[in-house]
Amino acid sequence: VFKNKNYLFKILQYISISTFYRLPHHVVTVSEGVKEDLISKGAKRSRIKTIYNPLPLLEEGEFKKIEKSTEITKWINSKDKKIISIG
């Protein structure tokens, strides 16, 4: 998406990601691709956890049910504060 943006945009994007993604203790991504993109822009690998969508689409367009991830369950049940950003 951002490959065709101008040089100034890319510099500002890198600065904002490398600055603001150092602040949280943990960052959750939806895929390895998003994780690697954030790392390439300065986010710390050790603070990033990938949690995949629990209901992946099949080729036919139907949802396949899978077991809940124990990692997600532990995270939801923990008493830690959580900030979720979608979009």
C-alpha positions in Angstrom: 0.0 0.0 0.0 2.8 2.4 1.0 5.3 1.4 -1.7 4.2 4.2 -4.1 4.2 7.0 -1.4 6.7 9.8 -1.7 10.0 9.9 0.3 8.8 12.4 2.9 5.8 10.1 3.7 8.1 7.1 4.1 10.5 9.0 6.4 7.6 10.2 8.6 6.1 6.7 8.7 9.4 5.2 9.8 9.9 7.8 12.5 6.4 7.4 13.9 6.6 3.6 13.9 10.1 3.4 15.4 9.1 6.0 18.1 5.6 4.9 19.1 6.1 1.1 18.8 8.8 1.4 21.4 6.4 2.6 24.1 4.0 -0.4 24.6 5.2 -3.6 26.4 3.5 -5.8 23.8 2.2 -5.3 20.3 -0.1 -7.8 18.7 -0.1 -8.4 14.9 -2.5 -10.4 12.7 0.1 -12.0 10.5 3.9 -12.6 10.2 3.9 -10.1 7.3 2.6 -7.3 9.5 5.1 -8.3 12.2 8.0 -8.2 9.8 6.9 -4.9 8.4 6.8 -3.3 11.8 10.3 -4.8 12.6 11.7 -3.4 9.4 10.5 0.0 10.5 12.1 -0.1 13.9 9.7 -2.0 16.2 11.4 -4.5 18.6 10.9 -8.1 17.6 10.8 -9.3 21.3 7.7 -7.2 22.0 5.6 -8.4 19.1 3.3 -11.4 19.2 1.3 -12.7 16.3 -2.2 -13.9 17.0 -4.0 -15.2 13.9 -7.7 -14.9 13.2 -9.4 -17.9 14.8 -11.9 -18.2 12.0 -10.0 -18.4 8.7 -11.9 -18.2 5.4 -11.9 -21.3 3.3 -11.6 -21.1 -0.5 -15.4 -21.8 -0.8 -16.0 -18.7 1.3 -17.2 -20.6 4.4 -15.8 -20.3 7.8 -13.9 -23.2 9.4 -14.2 -23.5 13.2 -10.9 -24.1 15.0 -10.1 -24.5 18.7 -9.5 -21.3 20.7 -5.8 -20.5 21.1 -4.5 -21.1 24.6 -2.4 -18.0 24.1 -5.5 -15.8 23.4 -7.3 -17.4 26.4 -4.4 -16.7 28.7 -4.2 -13.1 27.5 -8.0 -12.5 27.8 -8.1 -13.9 31.3 -5.1 -12.0 32.6 -5.6 -9.0 34.8 -3.2 -6.9 32.7 -4.6 -3.8 31.1 -5.3 -4.3 27.4 -5.4 -1.8 24.5 -6.8 -3.0 21.3 -6.7 -1.1 18.0 -8.5 -2.3 14.9 -8.4 -0.7 11.5 
